[in-house]
Amino acid sequence: MSENTSSSPVEVGAEMDYGEHQRTYALFVNLAKYGTLGTVATLIALAFYFFTSAGFISALILFALVMVAGTYLLR
């Protein structure tokens, strides 16, 4: 039987689609940024709800304010 060894370099496949790579990476970075923002805003609103007597509606308003301010700052 013949051996299945190759003497050519490993990189002989299709060329890299750098445009698609850049778009995918930008999407990943944006999802990570805004996912982190959502998590932090949720934690701040929950802490505000549990440790103050302000109530649920106030915590919800705080969550919305943190999300809007964070989105503005991350743009």
N, C-alpha and C positions, 0 to 999 in steps of 0.2 A: 504494500500500500504506500501511496505517496504521503509525505508529511505535509501538514497544513501550516507551514511557516511562511511568513512573508518577509521579503527583504526591503520592502518599501516603507517609508515613514508612516507613522500612525495617522497623520493629518491629511490623508488623501481623500477624505470624504467630501461632502458638499461644502461649499464656502459658507462662512458664517453670515447670517443676515443681521448685520449690525443695527439697522433701523428697528427691526422687531425686538432685538435685545434691549435697545435703549428704551423703547416704549414699555416693555415688560418691567424693566427695572424702575422706571418712573412710576408706574402703577403700584408696584410693591412698596416703594418709599411713601407714596401718598396714603396707601392703605395703612401702613404702619403709623404714620403721623396722626391721621385722623382717628384711628383705632385707639391710640394712646390718649388722644384728647378726650374721646368719649369715655374711656375708663377713668381718667382723672376727674372729669366733670361729674361722673356718677358717684365716685367716692366722696368728692366735696359735698355734693347735694345730700348724700346719705348721712354724712357726718353732721351737716347742718340740721337735718331732720331729726336725728337721734339725740343730739346733744344740746338742742335748744328747744324752746317751747313755741317755735314759730309755726310749725305745722307743715302738712304735705304740700299745700299749694305754694307756700313760700319756697320750699325746697325745689319744687318743680320750676318755679320762676328763676331761682338761682342756677339750676342746671341749664336752662335755656340761655341765660346771660353768659355763663362760662363757655358754653358751646359757641355762641356768636362771637364773643371776644377772642376765643382761641382760634376760631376759623379765620377771623380777620388777621390775627397775628401770624398765623402759619402760612398765609398766602404768599 
